[in-house]
Amino acid sequence: MKKAILLTLMLLTVFCKQEKDAIVRVNGSVLTLEQFEKYIPATEYSQLPDARLNEFCNNWAEQEILYLEAKKQRMDQVDSIKLVLDEYRKNLLAMELVRRNFSGSVVSDAEIRAYFEQHKEEFLYAVKLGQIVLPNQESALMTLHEIRAGADFNKLAKERSLTRYENPDDPKVFTDYLYRGTIGDFGVEEIIFAMKPGEISDLIPYVQGTYLIVKMIDKKKAFAQADFNKYSSAIYNYLMSRKYQDFLTAFVDSLRNQYKVEIDLSVLKK
């Protein structure tokens, strides 16, 4: 009898704590204080006006209503949706695995300085480019082959570069003078700023799966000296990104021998 009373008291304590900590309820779904603080830490929400807190709670409730209605209509049992959910779950877990293993990686001040010193001359120059941006590797390879065979770079740029869609009357075949740090990708800049006037690049992987072919039109010295402080943050981001990619390749390679991978392309050709 005493055990039964003790169990009842424990359950009441838990229930009362849940009641006390419940910030939002939508039917059986609850947003607790502990969950809320994972979205907004106490040090932050304590500074927010009630209107902002109410807005957040209403947004959570609306999302929960839609989720519960989707569950009621058994949308989570639709094959195409189950596939997306499974893929999202796998991607999320894979990303968290990599994040945890990479989290101790750093880029030191010495590494940033070393990169700057190695590329110091590039930071003194400005370049004017001819550019062709192409949607995929196949079209880029074909275009580069034609240029190497003697086709007119400017003509192909006007006919094929994706930049022509931004303004058909001005397809931006030629850029303004650009400095290190203005193109937005230090890896691409390393290739471009190493080129000589008149030189045409190989294919350069660019944003969102596109490819870039560049012709160096002009290269001129623009600064007497380069300011390290101006570029240090961008260099840090670039080196960290490069370190991440190197880590990811090595990390996957280190795991490969633990898993059997088989690829059979003949299945696609039946």
C-alpha angles and dihedrals in degrees: 000000000000090000091053092050091047091050091049091051091049092051091048090050092052092045092049091048090052090049090050095046096044110110098171131017126193107179102298096346117100134192104207128198090251092054092044091055090057087063097038121014118229091248088062105037091049087066096048124097118244090251091063092045090049090050091053092048092049091049090051091049093050091050090049092049091053091046093050092047091051089051090048089054088049092237089148087068094058108112096226092050093045088053092053092046091049091049092048091050091050093047092048093051093045091050092049091050091053093043093054093049094043097042095095094056118112140180110224127217087244091058091050091049092046091054091048093050092047092053098030095121091055091060090060096060140075122206135202113208143193108218140194117187113196130190100231144005095260095057090041093053091048092049093047090050090053091049091049088051091056106272116150110265095206093050093051091046091055092046101042115016114112088224088077090073092063091061119354090196091055110028091178096237088161126044129214116253108295130202131204108283096029099086091061100228118077091197090059091043092054089059096044099045091051091060126098127227111282093020121128119213130229116245112304117201106234140179123324096359096309126130130225130212113191133194117198105229099172139351122193138171109253105170135043091214138006122243109227094195091056092060105028096096093048091047090051091053092048095048092047090050091049091046089051092052092048090048093048093052093048093043094052091045090052090056099043096086089059093060133055111232120191125178122189113179092177088081089067092054100054 
